[in-house]
């Protein structure tokens, strides 16, 4: 393996980087060891609040880190049956569970004795009291018996209902669940339905949300809750988000305006049962609606006196705009109850799992989470991916996430609330880029991706907390593990029965062929594709190459003819793996290939097989083309018909039967 070495080195910078949780190197997709320059390390350290300009500054930064890590944390995280080392000299301990029952736990030589029941506890150590989280050893296993389960993945806005609307919401999701459940489907994996900025269609990517703890209120469906249905409207092949979202917000406002005082009181009471964070989010949405007409795109464009939730100006705004804040609480209540109704419909329709929600890896830089939880979030840093041979420039996703330091200081409360919210109305959760539980590539704002570094997270604590929340919700966990895995990641998640993802296109053998269905591991989800990959029909017909050529995205040094030759070779490899035959269909004959791909994952050893709706219907186009924004109609495509009509089509019904009987 080759090794890239920086031209200058500073042991002091390296010591500070290590103390701050930064990794000086990483292994790229080809197995080469790469090293980060001291200049890049210093840039990331500066963004984290650590000065590096002189030896004295570095000493002060090291002393500050040591002070922060000294003493008892806000929360200890452990597992059932395991003794836990205590950063305390206490000789005895008491734990009190959420049921109010208190029990003594032995402490010997600074080690807390085992706790046998998973859950959250108050841990009393002498005169000190902290939180204790005790995780089970494993997440719930998805299969109720020995049969392999199957599902489909769904982009909720793409769904159509009997009544035409500009985009699909939780009402269309509930109807789709009923149609699919009747055909033996066990699960519907949906795109993230996190909160976006209210009523604006400028930032509509589900993977760049305003908040990951709250919901996209535009998905709410009043009819699911007994309110008058939303009015019908024009329904095109592509969603016009800038027109559709403001209109939907106005429709929700009209419903709110018609509420009687008794119903308002009931909704306010239900919202009051939620965390204080919900009120801050509603306040943020009210502020965003107030400032956005003036050109502000998130809180960083607001006047300075409104940029902190605790400011006097924000408190005055909250008092003066109480009615507006109440509307946004109502919108969140309606979205929450609508999603719950859709999940109930999926279970009532016979699905063993029901909805599988999706957790985005980060949030918008100027959204609700970064405003309301400033101390818990990374500041001045964006998330992306490092440069490597497959992506020489690296990637900057222009989002941010939790701060490792902030998570520990908060006792992981924001993380727990986020996971709990995602599992509230679901039978499972997919964690996008689950490697982010262990490390994230962070880049100083305004810098190229090459000036970033990996920052480590308290992985064991986070994976245990996910396991505990999955246990409490009795839900499965899918850890998206596509790419180069951090050391120790695979064992940690698989030993806890989190499911990895095995996507057809990436399951290649050493000779570059495709692996057989029976080579897929049991503790995985077998998939014909994801929202970021070509559909089966699109790949076979080279539709993805059409887009690559159009946008100048063919591999460097490769023209269309060479790309076609490579694709033709790969077609042969795929077809022979799936069917054992050398006589393959022509590039324009996609139906037989889609059938073979569905049959392939249906015959896999994976406990769960998922076929995206786009593959069930033989669609050419993919929902999202990574690395593009407006060049490709990302997150805008609609399905041709409602699901209850689609599932009756002979080719679709045949594919679902294959999934059901294998």
C-alpha positions in Angstrom: 0.0 0.0 0.0 1.2 3.5 -0.8 1.4 6.3 1.8 1.0 10.0 1.3 3.0 12.0 3.8 2.6 15.7 4.6 5.6 17.9 3.9 5.7 19.3 7.5 4.9 17.8 10.8 4.3 19.2 14.3 4.1 16.8 17.2 2.2 19.5 19.2 -0.5 19.8 16.6 -0.7 16.0 16.4 -1.1 15.8 20.2 -3.8 18.4 20.2 -5.6 16.7 17.3 -5.5 13.4 19.1 -6.9 14.9 22.3 -9.7 16.7 20.3 -10.7 13.4 18.6 -9.3 14.1 15.1 -7.7 11.3 13.1 -4.5 12.2 11.3 -5.0 9.6 8.6 -7.5 7.3 6.9 -7.6 4.4 4.5 -9.2 5.2 1.1 -11.4 2.9 -1.0 -8.4 1.3 -2.6 -6.8 0.5 0.7 -4.1 3.2 0.5 -3.2 5.0 3.7 -3.7 8.8 3.5 -2.4 11.4 5.9 -3.8 14.8 6.7 -1.6 17.9 6.5 -0.9 19.8 9.7 -2.5 22.9 8.0 -5.7 21.0 7.6 -5.6 19.7 11.1 -5.1 23.3 12.4 -8.0 24.5 10.4 -10.4 22.0 11.8 -9.0 22.5 15.3 -9.7 26.2 15.0 -13.3 25.6 14.0 -13.6 23.3 17.1 -12.5 26.3 19.2 -8.9 25.1 19.8 -6.1 27.7 19.1 -2.9 26.4 17.5 -1.0 29.5 16.7 1.8 28.9 19.3 3.0 26.4 21.8 1.4 28.3 24.6 -2.0 28.3 22.8 -1.8 24.6 22.2 -1.0 24.0 25.9 -4.0 26.0 26.9 -6.2 24.1 24.4 -4.9 20.8 25.8 -5.6 21.9 29.3 -9.1 22.9 28.3 -9.8 19.5 26.8 -8.4 17.7 29.9 -10.7 19.8 32.2 -13.8 19.0 30.1 -13.1 15.3 30.3 -12.3 15.2 34.0 -14.9 13.9 36.5 -18.3 12.3 36.1 -20.1 12.6 32.7 -23.7 13.6 32.4 -24.6 10.1 31.4 -22.9 6.7 31.6 -23.9 4.2 28.9 -23.4 0.5 29.4 -25.0 -2.9 28.6 -27.0 -5.4 30.6 -24.8 -8.0 32.3 -21.6 -5.9 32.0 -19.7 -4.3 34.9 -19.0 -0.6 34.2 -15.9 1.4 35.2 -16.8 4.5 37.1 -14.8 7.8 36.9 -15.6 8.2 40.7 -14.3 7.0 44.0 -17.8 6.2 45.3 -18.0 3.0 47.3 -21.8 2.4 46.8 -24.4 3.2 44.3 -28.2 3.3 43.9 -30.2 3.3 40.7 -33.8 4.4 40.2 -35.6 3.3 37.1 -38.3 5.2 35.2 -40.8 3.1 37.1 -39.6 4.7 40.3 -38.1 1.5 41.8 -34.7 2.0 43.5 -32.1 -0.7 44.0 -28.6 -0.8 45.4 -25.8 -1.8 43.0 -22.4 -2.9 44.3 -19.3 -0.9 43.6 -15.9 -2.6 43.8 -12.6 -1.1 43.0 -14.3 1.7 41.0 -16.5 -0.7 39.0 -20.3 -0.6 39.0 -21.9 -4.0 39.3 -24.1 -5.4 36.5 -27.6 -4.2 35.8 -29.9 -6.9 34.5 -32.7 -4.9 32.9 -32.3 -2.4 30.0 -33.6 1.1 30.4 -32.7 4.6 31.7 -31.9 5.1 35.4 -30.9 7.8 37.8 -27.6 6.7 39.2 -26.7 8.0 42.6 -23.0 7.9 43.5 -22.5 9.2 47.0 -23.8 12.8 46.8 -23.7 12.9 43.0 -26.5 11.9 40.6 -26.1 11.3 36.9 -28.0 9.4 34.3 -27.3 5.7 33.5 -28.4 4.1 30.2 -28.4 0.3 30.1 -28.7 -1.2 26.6 -29.7 -4.7 25.8 -27.1 -6.8 23.9 -29.1 -6.9 20.7 -31.7 -5.0 18.7 -35.0 -6.7 18.0 -34.7 -9.2 15.1 -37.1 -8.5 12.3 -38.3 -12.0 11.3 -41.2 -13.5 13.3 -40.2 -17.0 12.1 -37.7 -18.5 9.7 -39.2 -17.0 6.5 -37.5 -14.2 4.7 -39.4 -11.0 4.7 -39.8 -8.4 1.9 -40.6 -4.8 1.4 -40.3 -1.9 -0.9 -38.7 1.6 -0.6 -40.9 4.6 -1.2 -40.3 8.3 -1.9 -43.4 9.6 -0.1 -43.8 12.7 -2.3 -43.8 10.5 -5.4 -46.9 8.7 -4.3 -50.3 9.5 -6.0 -53.7 9.1 -4.5 -57.2 8.8 -5.9 -57.5 12.6 -5.5 -54.8 14.4 -7.5 -52.4 16.6 -5.5 -49.1 18.3 -6.2 -47.2 15.8 -4.1 -47.7 12.8 -2.0 -48.1 12.9 1.8 -49.0 10.7 4.7 -52.5 10.2 3.3 -51.1 8.7 0.1 -48.6 6.7 2.2 -51.5 5.2 4.2 -53.3 4.2 1.0 -50.1 2.7 -0.4 -49.6 0.7 2.8 -53.1 -0.7 2.5 -52.5 -1.7 -1.2 -49.1 -3.3 -0.6 -50.0 -5.0 2.7 -52.8 -6.8 0.9 -50.1 -8.2 -1.5 -48.0 -9.7 1.3 -45.5 -6.8 1.7 -43.9 -6.7 5.2 -42.3 -3.3 5.2 -42.3 0.1 3.5 -38.9 2.0 3.8 -39.7 5.7 3.3 -37.4 8.6 2.6 -36.6 11.0 5.5 -39.7 13.0 6.6 -37.7 15.4 8.7 -38.8 19.0 9.1 -38.0 21.3 6.2 -38.2 25.1 6.3 -41.9 25.8 6.5 -43.7 26.9 3.3 -40.7 27.4 1.1 -39.7 25.1 -1.8 -36.1 26.3 -1.9 -34.5 23.6 0.2 -36.6 20.5 -0.4 -34.0 17.7 -0.3 -35.1 15.3 2.5 -31.4 14.8 3.3 -30.8 18.5 4.2 -33.6 19.1 6.8 -34.1 21.9 9.2 -34.5 19.4 12.0 -34.1 15.7 12.4 -36.2 15.5 15.5 -39.4 17.0 14.0 -41.5 16.3 10.9 -42.1 17.8 7.6 -45.5 19.4 8.3 -46.4 19.5 4.6 -46.7 15.7 4.7 -49.7 16.0 7.1 -53.0 14.8 5.9 -56.1 16.3 7.6 -58.4 13.6 6.3 -56.6 10.9 8.3 -57.5 12.7 11.5 -61.1 13.4 10.7 -60.7 16.9 9.3 -62.0 18.0 5.8 -59.7 16.6 3.1 -57.2 18.9 1.3 -58.5 20.2 -2.0 -57.6 18.5 -5.2 -55.0 20.3 -7.4 -53.0 19.9 -10.6 -50.7 16.9 -10.6 -47.7 16.9 -12.9 -45.0 14.4 -13.6 -42.5 16.5 -11.7 -43.2 18.3 -8.4 -43.0 22.1 -8.5 -41.9 22.5 -4.9 -41.6 26.3 -4.9 -45.3 26.5 -5.8 -46.6 23.5 -3.9 -45.1 24.1 -0.5 -46.4 27.6 0.1 -49.8 26.5 -1.1 -49.8 23.6 1.3 -48.8 25.8 4.2 -51.7 28.1 3.4 -54.1 25.2 3.4 -52.9 24.1 6.8 -53.3 27.6 8.1 -56.9 27.6 6.9 -57.6 24.4 8.8 -56.0 25.9 11.9 -58.1 29.1 11.6 -61.3 27.0 11.6 -60.5 25.1 14.9 -62.8 25.6 17.8 -61.5 26.5 21.2 -62.1 23.1 22.7 -60.1 21.3 19.9 -57.4 23.9 20.1 -57.1 23.2 23.8 -56.9 19.4 23.2 -54.1 19.8 20.6 -52.2 22.2 22.8 -52.4 19.7 25.6 -51.1 16.9 23.3 -48.3 19.2 22.2 -47.5 20.1 25.8 -46.8 16.5 26.5 -43.8 16.7 24.1 -40.4 18.0 25.0 -39.4 21.6 25.4 -37.6 21.2 22.1 -40.9 21.1 20.3 -41.7 24.6 21.5 -38.3 25.9 20.3 -38.9 24.3 16.9 -42.3 25.9 16.5 -40.7 29.2 17.6 -38.0 28.8 14.9 -40.6 28.1 12.2 -42.5 31.2 13.2 -39.4 33.3 13.0 -38.4 31.7 9.7 -41.9 32.6 8.2 -41.4 36.1 9.6 -38.0 36.8 8.2 -37.9 34.7 4.9 -40.1 37.2 2.9 -37.3 39.7 3.4 -34.7 37.4 1.8 -33.4 35.5 4.9 -32.6 31.9 4.2 -32.3 30.5 7.7 -31.3 32.0 11.1 -27.9 33.1 10.0 -29.5 35.8 7.9 -31.7 37.0 10.7 -30.8 40.2 12.7 -28.2 39.3 15.3 -30.6 39.8 18.2 -32.7 36.9 17.0 -29.9 34.5 16.4 -30.1 32.9 19.9 -33.2 31.3 21.3 -32.6 32.7 24.8 -32.3 36.4 23.6 -34.7 39.1 24.9 -35.8 39.8 21.3 -36.8 36.2 20.7 -38.7 36.1 24.0 -40.6 39.3 23.0 -41.3 37.7 19.6 -42.7 34.6 21.2 -45.0 36.7 23.4 -46.2 38.9 20.5 -46.6 36.0 18.0 -48.2 33.4 20.3 -50.9 32.6 17.7 -48.3 32.0 15.0 -46.3 29.7 17.2 -49.5 27.8 18.2 -50.1 27.2 14.4 -46.7 25.6 14.0 -47.4 23.4 17.0 -50.7 22.4 15.4 -48.9 21.6 12.1 -46.4 19.4 13.9 -49.2 17.7 15.8 -51.1 17.0 12.6 -47.9 15.6 10.9 -47.1 13.4 13.9 -50.7 12.0 14.1 -50.9 11.5 10.3 -47.7 9.5 10.3 -48.9 7.5 13.2 -52.1 6.8 11.3 -50.1 5.7 8.2 -48.1 3.3 10.3 -51.2 1.9 11.9 -52.6 1.3 8.4 -49.5 -0.6 7.4 -49.9 -2.9 10.4 -53.6 -3.3 10.0 -53.0 -4.2 6.4 -50.9 -7.2 7.5 -47.4 -5.9 7.4 -45.2 -7.4 10.1 -42.8 -4.5 10.2 -44.7 -1.6 8.7 -42.9 1.7 8.1 -39.2 1.9 8.2 -38.2 5.5 8.6 -34.9 7.1 7.5 -32.5 9.2 9.5 -30.5 11.7 7.6 -26.8 12.1 8.4 -27.0 15.8 9.1 -29.0 19.0 9.0 -29.1 22.3 7.2 -26.5 24.8 8.4 -29.1 27.5 9.1 -32.0 25.3 10.3 -33.9 24.7 13.4 -31.5 22.2 15.0 -28.5 24.4 14.6 -30.4 27.4 16.0 -32.1 25.6 19.0 -29.2 23.3 20.0 -26.1 25.5 19.3 -24.0 23.9 22.0 -24.8 20.4 20.8 -23.9 21.0 17.1 -20.7 21.5 15.2 -20.1 25.1 14.4 -18.1 26.4 11.4 -17.8 22.8 10.0 -19.6 21.0 7.3 -19.9 17.2 6.7 -18.7 15.4 3.6 -16.3 12.8 2.3 -12.5 12.9 1.8 -10.8 12.9 -1.6 -10.0 9.4 -2.9 -9.3 7.7 -6.3 -13.1 7.5 -7.0 -13.7 11.1 -6.1 -10.5 13.1 -6.4 -12.1 16.3 -5.2 -13.9 14.8 -2.2 -17.4 15.7 -1.3 -19.0 18.6 0.7 -22.6 17.9 1.6 -23.1 21.4 2.9 -24.8 20.1 6.1 -23.6 19.8 9.7 -24.3 17.5 12.6 -23.8 16.9 16.3 -20.6 17.8 18.1 -19.0 14.9 20.0 -18.2 17.3 22.8 -21.7 18.7 22.8 -23.3 15.2 22.9 -21.3 14.2 25.9 -22.0 17.5 27.7 -25.8 17.1 27.1 -25.9 13.6 28.3 -26.8 12.6 24.8 -30.3 14.0 25.2 -30.6 15.5 21.7 -29.4 12.3 20.1 -31.8 10.2 22.2 -34.8 12.5 21.3 -33.9 12.3 17.6 -33.8 8.5 17.6 -36.9 8.2 19.7 -38.8 10.6 17.4 -37.7 8.5 14.3 -39.1 5.3 15.9 -42.3 6.8 17.4 -44.4 5.7 14.4 -42.3 3.0 12.7 -41.4 -0.6 12.9 -37.8 0.1 11.9 -35.2 2.8 11.3 -32.6 3.1 8.5 -29.6 5.2 9.7 -28.1 6.9 6.6 -24.3 6.8 6.5 -24.2 4.9 9.8 -20.4 5.2 9.8 -21.2 8.7 11.2 -21.9 7.0 14.5 -18.1 6.4 14.6 -16.6 9.2 12.6 -17.5 12.0 10.2 -15.3 13.9 7.7 -15.6 17.5 8.7 -14.5 20.5 6.7 -14.1 24.1 7.8 -16.8 26.2 6.1 -15.6 27.7 2.8 -12.7 25.2 2.5 -12.4 22.4 -0.1 -13.0 18.9 1.1 -9.3 18.1 1.0 -8.8 20.5 4.0 -11.0 18.3 6.2 -10.3 15.6 8.7 -12.2 12.7 10.4 -13.6 13.5 13.8 -14.4 10.6 16.1 -17.6 10.1 17.9 -18.3 8.1 21.1 -19.3 5.2 18.9 -19.8 2.6 21.6 -22.1 4.9 23.6 -24.1 5.9 20.4 -24.5 2.4 19.1 -25.7 1.2 22.6 -28.2 4.1 22.8 -29.6 3.1 19.3 -29.9 -0.5 20.5 -31.7 0.6 23.7 -34.2 2.9 21.8 -34.8 0.1 19.3 -35.5 -2.3 22.2 -38.0 0.2 23.8 -39.7 0.7 20.4 -39.5 -3.0 19.5 -38.1 -1.9 16.1 -35.4 -3.2 13.8 -32.3 -1.1 12.8 -30.7 -0.9 9.4 -27.2 0.6 9.5 -26.4 1.9 6.0 -22.8 0.6 5.7 -21.9 1.3 2.0 -18.3 2.4 1.6 -15.1 2.0 3.6 -16.0 0.9 7.1 -14.2 2.4 10.1 -12.2 -0.1 12.2 -14.5 -2.1 14.5 -17.7 -0.8 13.0 -18.9 -4.0 11.4 -18.5 -6.2 14.4 -20.2 -3.6 16.7 -23.3 -3.3 14.6 -23.7 -7.0 13.4 -23.1 -8.3 16.9 -26.1 -6.2 18.0 -28.2 -7.5 15.1 -28.4 -4.3 13.3 -28.8 -5.1 9.6 -26.3 -4.0 7.0 -27.2 -3.1 3.4 -26.3 -5.3 0.4 -27.1 -3.4 -2.8 -27.0 -5.4 -6.0 -24.7 -3.0 -7.8 -22.0 -3.1 -5.1 -22.0 -6.8 -4.4 -19.0 -7.7 -6.6 -16.6 -10.6 -6.4 -12.9 -10.5 -6.5 -13.0 -11.0 -10.3 -15.3 -8.0 -10.6 -18.3 -10.2 -11.3 -21.5 -10.1 -9.2 -21.9 -12.5 -6.2 -24.6 -15.1 -6.0 -27.8 -14.6 -4.0 -26.9 -17.1 -1.4 -23.6 -15.2 -0.7 -25.6 -12.4 0.8 -25.3 -12.5 4.6 -28.4 -13.3 6.7 -28.0 -10.2 8.9 -28.5 -7.8 6.0 -31.1 -6.2 3.8 -30.8 -7.3 0.1 -31.7 -4.5 -2.3 -31.9 -4.1 -6.0 -31.0 -0.4 -5.6 -31.4 2.8 -3.5 -32.6 6.3 -4.3 -29.0 7.2 -5.2 -28.3 4.3 -7.7 -29.7 3.7 -11.2 -32.8 1.7 -11.4 -32.4 -1.8 -12.8 -34.2 -0.8 -16.0 -32.2 2.4 -16.2 -28.9 0.7 -15.7 -29.6 -2.0 -18.3 -30.7 0.6 -20.9 -27.7 2.9 -19.9 -30.0 5.7 -18.9 -27.5 6.6 -16.2 -24.8 7.0 -18.9 -27.1 9.3 -20.8 -27.2 11.6 -17.8 -23.5 11.2 -17.1 -22.7 12.2 -20.7 -25.2 15.1 -20.7 -23.8 16.5 -17.4 -20.1 15.9 -18.2 -19.9 13.3 -15.4 -18.4 10.3 -17.3 -15.3 8.9 -15.6 -12.2 10.9 -16.2 -10.4 9.8 -19.3 -13.5 7.8 -20.5 -15.7 8.7 -23.5 -19.2 7.4 -24.1 -18.1 4.6 -26.4 -15.7 3.2 -23.7 -18.4 3.6 -21.1 -20.8 1.6 -23.3 -18.3 -1.1 -23.8 -17.7 -1.5 -20.0 -21.5 -1.5 -19.4 -22.0 -4.2 -22.0 -19.4 -6.4 -20.3 -21.1 -5.8 -16.9 -24.5 -6.7 -18.4 -23.1 -10.1 -19.3 -21.6 -10.5 -15.8 -24.9 -9.5 -14.1 -27.2 -11.6 -16.3 -25.1 -14.8 -16.0 -25.0 -14.4 -12.2 -28.7 -13.8 -12.0 -29.8 -16.5 -14.5 -26.9 -18.8 -15.3 -27.5 -18.0 -18.9 -25.1 -16.4 -21.5 -28.0 -15.4 -23.7 -29.0 -12.0 -22.4 -31.7 -9.5 -23.4 -30.9 -6.5 -25.6 -30.2 -3.2 -23.8 -33.7 -2.0 -24.7 -35.4 -5.1 -23.3 -35.5 -4.3 -19.6 -38.6 -6.2 -18.3 -36.9 -9.6 -18.2 -33.9 -8.0 -16.5 -36.0 -6.4 -13.8 -37.7 -9.8 -13.3 -34.4 -11.5 -12.9 -33.1 -8.8 -10.4 -36.2 -9.2 -8.2 -35.9 -12.9 -8.3 -32.2 -12.6 -7.4 -32.7 -10.7 -4.2 -35.8 -12.7 -3.4 -33.5 -15.8 -3.4 -30.9 -14.1 -1.2 -30.0 -15.3 2.3 -30.8 -11.9 3.7 -33.5 -11.7 6.4 -35.2 -8.8 4.5 -35.3 -8.1 0.8 -36.3 -4.6 -0.4 -37.1 -3.6 -4.0 -37.6 0.1 -4.6 -41.0 1.0 -6.1 -39.1 2.2 -9.1 -37.8 -1.3 -9.7 -41.2 -3.0 -9.0 -42.7 -1.0 -11.9 -39.6 -1.1 -14.1 -39.0 2.7 -14.0 -36.0 4.0 -16.0 -35.3 7.1 -13.9 -33.8 7.3 -10.4 -35.2 9.6 -7.7 -31.8 11.3 -7.0 -28.6 11.8 -8.9 -25.8 12.3 -6.3 -23.6 15.3 -6.8 -26.3 17.3 -8.6 -28.9 19.9 -7.4 -30.9 21.4 -10.2 -29.2 19.7 -13.1 -31.3 16.6 -12.5 -34.9 16.6 -11.2 -33.9 15.2 -7.8 -36.8 14.4 -5.4 -39.3 15.7 -7.9 -40.5 12.6 -9.8 -44.0 11.2 -9.4 -45.2 7.6 -9.8 -47.6 7.2 -12.8 -50.6 6.1 -10.9 -51.9 5.4 -7.3 -50.4 2.2 -5.7 -53.7 0.3 -5.6 -53.8 0.6 -9.4 -50.1 -0.2 -9.9 -50.1 -3.4 -7.8 -52.8 -4.8 -10.1 -50.6 -4.6 -13.2 -49.6 -8.1 -14.3 -45.8 -7.5 -14.3 -45.8 -5.8 -10.9 -48.1 -8.4 -9.4 -45.8 -11.2 -10.7 -42.7 -9.5 -9.1 -44.5 -9.2 -5.7 -45.5 -12.9 -5.9 -41.9 -13.8 -6.4 -40.9 -11.8 -3.4 -43.6 -13.3 -1.3 -43.0 -17.0 -2.1 -39.2 -17.2 -2.1 
